[in-house]
């Protein structure tokens, strides 16, 4: 007989809990409800960015201020923030060195399409932190990934990028492909797509080296673009030998390997690449690398840079299709230097990892205590509870493990108990500003919610 529960929870119990928590939330934020009703009509979908409508609460709060690992809304509610801008503020809101750098640079101009001495310092620090790459600056990791793919295609003369089913690389068009019955297809739900993405991309499952080799053997793949750990839905860890296998296959078939560390910079100093001694041809990281100022960096190994320089020197004159006017502005460099030198430190990462381990252990104990068919995954300072058994092995399993009804109820329940986590899945980040009491409060709230959902009345 099929299981009638939702992630192990009786549907009526889940519905009652969700309704109760939604009502509590709505009562607690009357000012935000009134302000949104009066002013949101000027925005498409009634939000400044369309995905803000995907938060699970009855209506959005309006943030008044954020500092360290807390934020306060206009109704005076203060939350422990474990979302941290979905990694954009992974090192806390307005780290003091970054805020100081912003104030200082603001007196000397915001953008002028020319470098500064601080830019040269940023280059040295980037190499110290992430390895011997030749760097370029972008505004978002989406741009950085897009430019990296253009370089890969230019130096290899090949059209395709290999990505993994369920991957996350921002809004790069080529990455919006999925696997359907073993075939690469344009991802369903993609708006305004007119080109056939299967002409420029091929999709494999994460951890499937045999599938990767079959795709590369066709000789038309310029680059493998991957996160070290899948983070877009339910987190998927690489199996033993997977990254070594990717590197060997890319070398065997003349394909570049691009490592996108936009989320996995949580892994430790130098990102997952540095912690696990990976050897990509191109390295990309964004979001928090400048302390929350919109900034991304991408770097080429010396060999890849030499190949790029040769192609670039011999191309016809005209636009290369790379670069944006506001990228590499002096404010970005000021924030990069402050973050790399004063914020992204061994001591801060040690603090983050210690508390993330405490959070992971506490959540797992609560899950075991309530016999929930769930599991917890951690990568450095990044922790997720997943409302399905684990471990997960690929994007298809991650998609199947996603439980929107349960997650929405849980997120609202945690909000009512003083904690904010990421909206699209169950991701929590620990920052240098996060304190032990915030960790313990989150664990206690999670345990109390599971008591409501799983224990007999």
C-alpha positions in Angstrom: 0.0 0.0 0.0 1.5 3.4 -1.0 2.8 5.8 1.8 0.1 8.4 2.3 2.4 10.7 4.2 4.3 13.7 2.9 8.0 13.3 3.9 6.7 11.1 6.7 4.1 13.6 8.0 0.4 13.0 8.0 -1.2 15.5 5.5 -3.9 16.7 7.9 -1.2 17.4 10.6 0.9 19.3 8.0 -2.0 21.4 6.8 -3.0 22.3 10.3 0.5 23.3 11.3 1.0 25.3 8.1 -2.3 27.2 8.6 -1.6 28.0 12.2 2.0 29.2 11.5 0.8 31.4 8.6 -1.8 33.1 10.8 0.8 33.7 13.5 3.1 35.3 11.0 0.4 37.5 9.5 -0.6 38.9 12.9 3.0 39.7 13.8 3.7 42.0 10.8 0.8 44.4 10.2 3.1 47.4 9.2 4.7 45.3 6.4 1.3 44.0 5.2 0.0 47.6 5.0 3.1 49.0 3.3 3.2 46.2 0.8 -0.5 46.6 -0.1 0.0 50.3 -0.6 3.3 50.3 -2.5 4.0 47.0 -4.2 1.8 47.7 -7.1 4.5 49.6 -8.9 6.5 46.4 -9.3 6.0 43.5 -11.7 4.6 40.6 -9.6 4.4 43.1 -6.8 8.1 42.5 -5.8 11.3 44.3 -6.9 12.8 40.9 -8.1 10.4 38.2 -9.3 11.8 35.4 -7.2 11.0 37.3 -4.0 7.4 36.2 -4.6 8.7 32.6 -3.9 9.2 33.1 -0.2 6.7 30.9 1.7 5.3 33.4 4.2 1.8 35.0 3.7 3.5 38.3 2.8 7.0 39.6 2.7 8.6 41.5 5.6 10.2 44.8 4.9 13.7 44.9 6.3 14.7 48.0 8.3 18.3 47.0 9.0 20.7 44.1 9.1 23.9 43.7 11.0 26.2 40.8 11.6 23.9 37.7 11.7 20.6 39.4 12.4 18.1 41.5 10.6 15.2 43.6 11.8 12.0 44.4 9.9 9.8 47.5 10.1 7.5 45.7 12.5 10.3 45.6 15.0 10.8 41.8 14.6 14.5 40.8 14.9 15.6 37.5 13.3 18.7 35.3 13.5 19.7 35.3 9.8 20.9 32.0 8.5 19.9 32.8 4.9 22.5 35.6 4.6 21.4 36.7 1.2 21.7 33.1 -0.1 25.5 33.4 0.3 25.8 37.1 -0.7 26.3 38.0 2.9 28.0 34.8 4.0 30.5 36.7 6.1 27.7 38.6 7.8 25.9 41.9 7.0 28.1 44.9 6.6 31.4 43.4 7.9 33.2 46.3 9.6 36.3 46.3 7.2 33.9 46.3 4.2 31.7 49.1 5.5 34.9 51.1 6.2 36.2 50.5 2.7 32.9 51.6 1.2 32.8 54.9 3.1 36.4 55.6 2.2 36.0 54.8 -1.5 32.7 56.7 -1.8 34.7 59.9 -1.3 36.9 59.2 -4.3 34.4 58.1 -7.0 32.3 55.0 -7.7 33.2 54.0 -11.2 35.5 55.3 -13.9 36.6 52.4 -16.2 40.3 52.6 -15.0 42.2 50.6 -12.5 43.6 51.7 -9.1 46.5 50.6 -6.9 43.8 48.8 -4.9 43.0 46.8 -7.9 46.6 45.5 -8.1 46.4 44.7 -4.4 43.2 42.7 -5.0 44.9 40.7 -7.7 47.6 39.6 -5.4 45.2 38.8 -2.6 43.0 36.7 -5.0 46.0 34.6 -5.9 47.0 34.2 -2.3 43.4 33.0 -1.4 42.5 30.9 -4.5 45.6 29.9 -6.3 47.7 30.9 -9.3 45.1 32.1 -11.7 45.1 35.2 -14.0 42.1 37.2 -12.9 39.2 39.2 -14.3 36.5 41.0 -12.5 32.7 40.8 -13.2 29.6 42.0 -11.4 27.9 38.7 -10.9 28.9 35.0 -11.1 26.4 34.7 -14.0 28.6 37.1 -16.0 31.8 35.4 -14.9 30.5 32.0 -16.0 29.3 33.4 -19.3 32.7 34.9 -20.0 34.5 31.8 -19.0 32.4 29.7 -21.4 33.1 32.2 -24.2 36.9 31.7 -23.5 36.5 27.9 -23.5 34.7 27.9 -26.8 37.3 30.3 -28.3 40.3 28.3 -27.3 38.9 24.8 -28.1 36.9 25.7 -31.2 34.1 23.5 -29.8 30.4 24.5 -29.4 29.1 22.7 -26.3 29.3 22.9 -22.5 28.7 19.9 -20.3 26.6 20.7 -17.2 25.0 18.5 -14.6 21.3 17.9 -14.2 19.9 20.3 -11.6 23.0 22.5 -11.7 23.2 26.1 -10.5 25.2 28.6 -12.5 23.1 31.8 -12.3 21.2 32.7 -15.5 23.6 31.5 -18.1 21.4 30.4 -20.9 23.4 27.3 -21.8 23.0 25.8 -18.4 19.2 25.6 -18.6 19.1 22.0 -19.8 17.9 18.9 -18.1 17.9 15.1 -18.5 14.7 13.5 -19.7 14.8 9.7 -20.3 18.6 10.0 -20.7 18.4 12.8 -23.3 19.4 16.4 -23.0 16.4 18.7 -23.3 15.8 22.4 -22.7 14.6 22.8 -19.1 10.8 23.1 -18.8 9.5 26.4 -17.6 12.2 28.5 -19.2 10.7 31.8 -20.3 11.3 33.3 -23.7 13.7 30.7 -24.9 13.8 30.5 -28.7 17.1 28.8 -29.5 17.5 25.0 -29.1 19.9 24.7 -26.1 20.7 21.1 -26.9 22.8 22.5 -29.8 25.2 24.2 -27.3 24.9 22.1 -24.2 24.8 18.5 -23.0 23.5 17.3 -19.6 24.8 14.5 -17.4 24.0 13.3 -13.9 26.3 14.4 -11.2 28.6 11.6 -10.0 28.2 9.7 -13.3 31.7 9.5 -14.8 30.6 7.0 -17.4 28.0 9.4 -18.7 30.5 12.2 -18.7 33.0 10.2 -20.7 30.3 9.2 -23.3 29.5 12.8 -23.8 33.1 14.0 -24.0 34.0 11.2 -26.5 32.0 12.9 -29.2 34.6 15.6 -29.3 32.3 18.6 -29.4 32.4 19.7 -25.7 34.5 22.8 -25.0 34.1 22.8 -21.2 32.7 21.0 -18.2 31.0 23.7 -16.0 30.3 22.4 -12.5 30.0 23.2 -8.9 32.2 21.1 -6.6 29.0 20.2 -4.7 25.5 20.5 -6.2 23.6 23.2 -4.3 20.7 24.4 -6.4 18.0 22.2 -4.8 18.8 19.5 -2.2 22.5 19.4 -1.7 24.4 16.6 -3.4 28.0 15.7 -2.4 30.6 14.3 -4.8 31.3 10.7 -4.5 34.9 9.5 -3.8 37.0 9.9 -6.9 34.4 11.9 -8.8 36.5 15.1 -9.1 39.7 13.2 -9.9 37.7 11.4 -12.6 36.4 14.7 -14.0 39.9 16.1 -14.2 41.3 13.0 -15.9 38.5 12.8 -18.4 38.7 16.5 -19.3 42.5 16.1 -20.0 41.9 13.0 -22.0 39.4 14.6 -24.3 40.9 18.1 -24.5 38.0 19.7 -22.6 38.4 22.6 -20.1 37.2 22.2 -16.6 35.5 25.2 -15.0 34.8 25.1 -11.3 32.0 27.4 -10.1 32.5 28.1 -6.4 29.7 30.7 -6.1 28.0 28.7 -3.3 30.8 26.3 -2.2 33.1 29.1 -1.1 31.5 28.1 2.3 33.8 25.0 2.2 36.8 26.7 3.7 39.6 29.1 2.9 40.2 28.9 -0.8 36.8 27.3 -1.4 36.2 23.6 -2.1 38.9 23.8 -4.8 41.5 24.9 -2.3 40.4 22.7 0.6 40.3 19.6 -1.7 43.2 20.5 -4.0 41.2 20.5 -7.2 42.8 21.6 -10.4 40.4 23.4 -12.7 41.4 25.3 -15.8 39.1 28.2 -14.9 37.9 29.2 -11.4 34.8 31.2 -10.7 33.5 32.7 -7.5 31.0 35.4 -6.7 28.3 36.6 -4.2 30.2 37.0 -1.0 33.8 37.5 -2.4 33.5 41.3 -1.8 31.5 41.2 1.4 28.1 41.7 -0.3 29.1 44.3 -2.9 28.0 42.8 -6.3 31.2 41.3 -7.5 32.5 38.1 -9.0 35.9 37.0 -10.2 37.1 34.4 -12.7 40.6 33.2 -13.2 42.5 31.3 -15.9 45.5 29.0 -15.3 48.6 30.3 -17.0 48.2 27.7 -19.8 44.6 28.6 -20.4 45.4 32.3 -20.3 48.1 31.8 -23.0 45.7 30.0 -25.2 43.2 32.8 -24.8 45.7 35.5 -25.5 46.7 33.8 -28.8 43.1 33.5 -29.9 42.3 37.1 -28.8 45.4 38.5 -30.6 44.3 36.9 -33.9 40.6 37.6 -33.9 39.1 40.3 -36.2 38.5 43.7 -34.7 35.1 44.2 -33.0 33.3 43.3 -29.8 34.5 40.2 -28.0 31.1 39.7 -26.2 32.9 39.9 -22.8 32.9 42.6 -20.2 30.4 45.1 -18.8 30.9 48.8 -18.1 30.3 48.7 -14.4 32.5 45.7 -13.7 36.0 46.2 -12.2 34.9 49.5 -10.6 37.0 50.9 -7.7 34.2 50.2 -5.2 34.4 46.5 -6.0 38.2 46.5 -5.6 38.0 48.3 -2.2 35.5 45.7 -1.0 37.5 42.8 -2.5 40.6 43.9 -0.6 38.8 44.4 2.6 37.1 41.0 2.4 40.1 39.0 1.2 42.5 40.6 3.7 40.4 41.2 6.8 37.2 39.0 6.6 38.0 35.9 4.6 40.5 34.7 7.2 41.5 31.3 8.7 40.1 32.4 12.1 36.7 33.4 10.7 36.5 30.1 8.7 37.4 28.1 11.8 34.6 29.8 13.8 32.1 29.2 11.0 33.0 25.5 10.6 32.9 24.9 14.4 29.4 26.3 14.7 28.2 24.7 11.5 29.3 21.3 12.8 27.3 22.0 16.0 24.3 23.0 13.9 24.5 19.9 11.7 24.9 17.6 14.7 22.0 19.2 16.5 19.6 19.0 13.5 20.6 15.4 12.9 19.9 14.5 16.5 16.4 16.1 16.3 15.7 14.2 13.1 16.7 10.9 14.7 14.8 11.7 17.9 11.5 12.1 16.0 12.3 9.2 13.6 11.8 11.5 10.6 12.9 10.0 7.2 15.2 13.0 6.6 18.9 13.7 6.7 21.4 16.5 7.1 24.3 17.5 4.8 27.1 20.0 5.5 29.8 21.6 3.4 32.0 23.8 5.6 29.8 26.6 6.8 26.8 25.5 4.7 24.2 23.2 6.3 21.0 21.7 4.9 18.3 19.5 6.2 16.6 17.5 3.5 13.1 16.1 3.9 14.0 12.7 2.4 16.3 9.8 3.2 19.9 10.2 2.1 22.5 10.5 0.9 21.5 11.9 -2.5 23.7 11.0 -5.6 22.5 13.3 -8.4 20.2 16.0 -9.6 17.3 13.7 -10.3 17.3 12.4 -6.7 17.7 15.9 -5.4 14.6 17.1 -7.4 12.6 14.1 -6.1 13.7 14.9 -2.5 12.4 18.4 -2.7 9.2 18.8 -0.6 7.7 22.3 -1.2 4.7 21.9 1.1 6.8 20.7 4.1 9.6 23.2 3.5 7.2 26.2 3.3 5.6 25.2 6.6 8.9 24.7 8.2 10.3 28.0 7.0 7.3 29.9 8.3 7.4 28.1 11.6 11.1 28.9 12.0 10.4 32.6 11.2 7.7 32.7 13.9 10.4 31.4 16.3 12.9 34.0 15.3 15.0 32.3 12.6 15.3 33.0 8.8 16.7 30.3 6.5 17.0 30.3 2.7 13.7 30.4 0.8 14.1 27.9 -2.0 15.4 24.9 0.0 16.5 24.2 3.5 19.9 26.0 3.4 21.5 27.6 6.4 24.8 29.5 6.5 27.0 30.2 9.5 28.9 33.5 9.4 31.7 34.9 11.5 29.1 37.0 13.3 26.9 34.0 14.2 26.9 33.0 17.8 26.4 29.7 19.7 23.1 30.9 21.2 21.7 31.5 17.7 22.7 27.9 16.7 21.2 26.4 19.8 18.0 28.5 19.4 17.6 27.2 15.8 18.1 23.6 16.8 15.6 24.0 19.7 13.0 25.6 17.3 13.5 22.9 14.7 13.1 20.2 17.4 9.9 21.8 18.6 8.5 22.0 15.1 9.2 18.3 14.5 7.4 17.6 17.7 4.3 19.2 16.3 4.7 17.4 13.0 5.6 13.9 14.0 4.6 13.1 17.6 1.1 11.9 18.5 -1.2 14.6 19.8 
